[in-house]
Amino acid sequence: MYLKSGDLILRQTNPGDEELINLIDDASELFPMSEVRLYPSPMPKEMIFRIEKDDQLLGEISLKNIKWYNRKAEIGIILKKEFYGKGFGTNALKSIMDYAFNKMNFYRLEAEVLEFNVGSIKLLEKLGFVKEGVLREAKYSDGKYWDIFRYGLLSREYKKSKGEK
């Protein structure tokens, strides 16, 4: 398949295209429009962790959409309803934040929360995340469009809250 734009042809290919690989390997004269092609292939795009207590599965916490070049990831947490409000989410989030900033040397964590998820909003804000924007009516659920709130936390903000430099 190909697309034509004036005298240009955009020909569909695959990640194993040898000519493109050679071009990208010698990227000294290229300006990368997308950092995706700069990542070494074995680097994971996501890391998922089970949240367990006494051999019981409580939920999951994850680092997704990892961008190694920019040292950032999107954080997500899911808990079974019976474990809400018991501190498990707070503890899991604190652990993954410590891991991301202090072990993986991430510079930034991001999170998206639906506008009606007051518990998650309070949790993020309690742990220092800053509301950075709103994706207006970006999620359709139960016959209605909902806003998604975008949150971010920088490494220096996290370390300052911990008394670290």
N, C-alpha and C positions, 0 to 999 in steps of 0.2 A: 504494500500500500504506500502511496505517496501523496503529498499535498503540493500544489504548485502556487507560487506567489511571485508574479512577474516572471523574471528569468531564473528564480530560485526553485529548487526542488527540495522538499523535506521528505526524506525517505525513511520509513519506519525501519528500525533495526532492533538489536537486543544488547544487553549489557556486555556480551562477549565479543562484540564487533572489534576485531583486531586493529583496524585502522584507527578507530576512535580511541582504543586503549593506548596505542602508541602516541597519538596526539596528546592525550591527557597526561601520559607519563612524562612528556617533555613540555610541561605546562609553563615554562619560563616566560613565554611570550603571550600566554593566555590570561585573560582576566576571568576568574571563575564566577559565572553568574549564579551557579548553584553549588553550594558546598557539598552536596550529597556525593558528587563524583570524587571529592577529595578524601573521603573516609576510606581507610583500609577495610577491605571486605569482612574480616572477622569481627569487627567492632559491633557489638549488639545495638540494635535500635531500641530495645526495651529490656527491662529487667523486672521480673514479676516475683514477688515474695508472698508466701502464705503467712497469714497471721494465725498463730496457734497458741493455745494455752492448755496445759494438761492433756496433750495429744488430741485436742479438739480444734477443728477448723473454725475460726471466727470470721475470716474474710481474707482479703488480699490488699496489698499495697504495691504500687508499681512506679517505676520510672519509665516513661514512654516518650516517643518522639525524641530520643536522645540525639543531640547535635554535638558531636565530639569536637568539631572545629570551633564552635562557639561556647563549649563547656556548659551546656544547659540541658534540662530535661523537664518534661511535664510530669507532675506527680498526681497519682490517683489513688483513692482508697475506697474500698467497699467493705462494709461490715454487715453481718446478719443483724436484723432489727433487734433481736433479743439482747445484743451486746452494745446497743447505743447507750450513751450517757454513763458509761462505767469506766471511762478513762483509757480503754483499749486503743481507740483511734488516736488519742493524744500521744500515748506512748509509742505507738507504731510510727506515727508521723515524726515525732522527735528522733526516733532511731534512724529513719530513712533520711532525714535532713542531715543528721550528723554524718552518716555514711556518705551522702552525696557531696557535702561540702568539705569534710575532713579526710576522707579516704579516696574519693574519686576526683577531688579537686575541681568540682563543678563551680561555676561562677554564678549560676542563676537557676532557680527552680520556678516553674510556672504551674498554675492550676486553673481549671475551668469549673465553675459551679453554677448549677441552675438557680435562678433567682428565688425559687421557693425553698431551697435547701438551707434553711436558716442554721441548722446545726453545723453543717460543714463551713458555712460562711463564718460563724463565730469561732470555730476551731482554727481556721486559717488565720483570721485576724488576731486571735490570741497568741498564735505562734509567730507573729510578725509579718505575715504576708500582707502586701499592699494591693488594694484594688486599683487596677491600672486601666480598666476599660470595660465596656459592655458590648457584647455582640447582640444587637437588637433582634428579638424574635427569631433567634437562630436555631431553636430546637422545637420540633413539633411533637407534642405528646398529649394524649387524652383529648384530642379535638381542639387543642389550643397551641399557639406559638408562645414560647417562653424566651426571656432574655437569658443569656449566658454571661456571667461575670468572670472577667479575667483577672487573676491575681499573680503577683510576682514577688520573689524574695531574692535579694542579692547576697552573695557570700559575706560581704563586709557588714551587712545589716544583721545577718545571722550571728556572725562572730562578735559583733558589738553587743548584741543581746545576751551573749554568753560570757561577756567580759574578756574575750580573746582579742588579739590584735591581728 
